[in-house]
């Protein structure tokens, strides 16, 4: 702990799930990567007067306590601010928070976790406290519960982690000595529906538990195989696993015409593998280029197919397209 500051900041990045969507909700493993080309930074400063909050999703004074039931991005950011102040045991006034940067909302990229993470760090630092990893995680999870009901914890960990992680049964472990594949994210421009997609898979499982669990086991096997691919740098094998995973997720009903269009465009553009990433039913796809040099051409193909945004996962800070 140090002396309180007049201004402080905190940052968080987007995340993408390489493999493991939906199965991870039922205790199977998943692999996620940070997306450093998509970041948010929260700037907190001490002011006289009521709380103020400005984000890419909301701006202005906060006149009343929100009950946290509406999972809109502005309410999630406000929930993060208020819950952090509660955790610190300080009054709900005298703080102005401005969040800058860009992570498209409702695209399966962890925008709600990232905004909560950045705000919690900035506000805690403003009050002279450096949050432990565990305390930061719990603050983010509070907001994630508002957004998603019963979050696995994957988004909270992945938006805080500096590198790729394996997540299983609530535990996140860093993947070390890992090849960083030339992955590209493409946005359909259609909001994803994570909660609805999770609910639809749960409903399907109630009528066909054996079949859905077999699908989850198949996804888990793809995740395990991907560990070997990431150690050896086998892009062809990893791409095949991504393709297989998208097929399984489609059978589970969580793809969409827009996602399938971009997956097809990725293959036409030379991708070794492509799949939806995140909850699905909208949102984004992730595609694997044969080499880093092929990323710009793949990005162009996705843009020409209608992607509203294209970003590298393990590349530089600029957009790939």
N, C-alpha and C positions, 0 to 999 in steps of 0.2 A: 504494500500500500504506500502511496506517496501523497503529496499535497494536492488537493483539488486544483483543477485547471480552469481557466476561463474559456478554453476551447479544446476539443479533443476529437479524434476521428477513429473510425473502425471500418474495416473492409471485409467483403466476402465475395466469392465468385459463384458462377453457375456450376451445375454438375450435369453429367450425362451418364445414363446407365448403358454400359456396353452390352451386358447380358444379365438376365435374371429378373426382369420385370414380372410382377404379379406372383411368381413363384416365391419371391423373397418374403411376401406377406405371410406365407405358410411355412416359414422356417428354412427354405432353401437358400443357397448362397447367391450373391449377385456381385458383379464387378462394376465399379463406378469410377469415372475420371473427373477431375476438376476441369472446368472450361475457363481458362484464364483470359480469353478474349472477351468474356462477358462478366463484368464486375460491377459491384455497387460499393460506394463509399459513403458512410454517414458522417456528417460533420455536426457536432453538438457544441453549443455555446451557452453560457449562462447569460440570462437576460432578466430584466424586471418585467413582471406580468405573467400572464397565463402561458401554458404550453403552446408551442407552435411546431408544426410539422409540415415539411415540404418534401415530397418524393416524386419520382416519375409517375406515380399513380394518384397523388393527392397533394394539396397544399392549403395552407391557411391555419387559422387558430383552431384549437380544439375547445369547443364550448362546453361539452358535457361528456361524462364518462360513457363510453360505448359498452354495451353488454357483451361484445365479442362474438355474437352469434352469426353475423353476416360475413361470410368468408370472402369479402371483396378485399383487394390489395390494400386500399387505404385503411380499412378497418384492421387489417393484419398489422400494418405498420404502427397504427395507433396502439394496438394491443401490445406490441413489442415494447413500445416506449413506456406505457403505463406499467406493464408487468415488471420491467427492469427497475423502474422507480420504486415499485412495491418491494422488490427483492432487496433493494438498497436501503429501504426504510426511510425514504425521503418524500417530501411533498410533491404533489402533481402540479407544480408550477415552476416558473423561472428557468425553463429550458427551451431552447430553439434548436430543432434538428432539421437539417437539410440533407437529403439523400440524392447523390448524383450517380450517374452511370446508367447502365442499361442491361437488363435481363428481361426478355419478353415474358409477360405474365401468362399464366395458364398454358404453358407450353411443355411442361414436364422437365423444366430445366432448374427447378429449385428456387424460383423467384421468392416465394414466401419465406423459405428458410434463410435465404441470403439476406433479405431485407431485415429480418428479425436479428440475424447474427450481427450484421453491421451496426444496427441501432444499439443493440445491447452492449457491444464493446465500446462504442463511442460514449454512450451515456454513463456507463460505469467509469470510464477513464475521466470523464468530466468531473466525477465525484471522487476522484483519487483512488480508484480501485481497478486493478488489472484482474479481470475474470480468469479463473482457472478454466481449463478445457471443459471440465465437468459442469461447472456453473453456467458457462456459455451454452453448452448443449441443452441443459435443462430449460434455460430461457427460450431457446429456439423451439424446443419441443412443445412448450406451452402454446406458442403461436401455431405450430404445425397441427396441434390437436384441434384448434379452431378451424384451420383450413381443411383438414382431411379426416377428422374424426379419431381414428386410431392409427397414427403414422408409425411406420416400422422404425424410424430413426435414421434411415439411410440418407435422406436429404439433409438432415442436420449435420451428420458426420461428413458427407461428401462436399458440402459447401464450406466446411471449415478445414478440410484436409488439404495439405499442400501437394499431395500426389494421389495416385490411384489407390483405391481401397478394395478389399474384399469385405463384404458385409454378410453376416449370417446370424440369425436368431438374436438380433439386437447388439451384436458385437462387431465393431469395425477394426480391421487390421490393415496396416499399410502394406502395399505390394512393393517389395524392394527389388532392386536389380531387374527392373521391368523395362522391356522395349516399349517405346512410346509410339504406337502406330499412327500413321497419317490419316486421322479421322476428321470427318467434316459433318457438322450439324446443319440441317436445312429445316426451315420453319414453313409449315403449310399455310400459316396465316389464320388457321382455325383454332380456336381455343380448345384445349384438351379438357377432358372431364374425368380427372383421376378418381374422385369419389364415386362417380357413376360407373366408371369402368370396373373399379374394385367390387362394387356392389353387384354388377352384372356377372362377374366371374364367381362371386360367392353364391349367387342364385343358381348359376349353372352347376356349381359343385353340389348343391343340395339335391339336384336331380340326377347327377352323374358323377358321384364322388370318385369312383374308380377311374373313370376316363380323365377327369380333370387332374387327379393326383398323378396319373401316369404322365400327363402333359407337364406337370411341375417337375417330376423326376427327370423327364427328358431335358427340360431347360437346365436343371441342376447339372446334368451330365455335360451339357454344352459349356456351362460355366467352368467346370473342372477341366475340361479339355482346353479351354481358353487360357487357363493358367500356364499350361505347357507351351501354347502358342506364344504367349507374351514373354516367356523365358527364352524361347528359341528364336523369336522373331519370324515365325512362320505366318506370313500374311495370307497366303492362300488358304491354309487351314482355318485361320481365324475368320476370314471372309465367309467360308462355307458354314461355319457355326452361326454367324450372324444371319445368314440366309435361312438356315434351318429354324432359328429362333423366331424370326418374323413369321414363318409359316405356322408355327405352333401358336403364336399369339393371335394370328388371324383366325385360326380355328377356334380360339377361345372367345372370339368376338370383340377384340379390343383394337383392331385396326379400323381404317375408314377409307373411303375412296380417295381422299386427298393424300393420306399417308401412302397408300398403294401406288398412286401416281408418281410420287417422289421416289419411292423405292424402285419402281420400274425405270424412272429417268436416271437414277444413280447407276443401275446396271448398264443402261445404254451409254452412259458417260464413262464407262470403264471401271466402275467400282467392283472390287472383289467380293464385297458383301454389303448389304444394306438392310435396315430394319427400323421399326418404330423405336423410339426411346422414351421412357417414362410411362405414364398410365395409359396413353393411347386415346382412341376415339377423338382424334385431333392432336394438335401439338407438332412434334418434330420427328424427323428421321435422323439416323446416324449412318454414315456411309464410310467405307474403308477404301482409300485410294491405293493403287499398287505401290507407289512410292511417294515421298513428299513432293517430288517434282510434278506429280500428276494432280496434286490438290487443286491448282487453279482451274484446270480443264474440267475437273469433276464439279467444282463449284459453279462454273459457267453453265454446265449442263443442267444442274439443279435449278439455277436461277431462270434459265430459259424455259424450264418446265413449270415455272410458277412459284418457286420458293420465294417467300417474302423476306427472308434473311438467310444468309449462309455464313457460318463461322467455323474456323479451325478449332479443334479440341487441343491438340498438342503443338500448335504452331505459335505464331507471333500474336501480337495484340490487335493487329488489323484484321478486318474481315477478309475472308478468302475470296470474295467476289467483289 
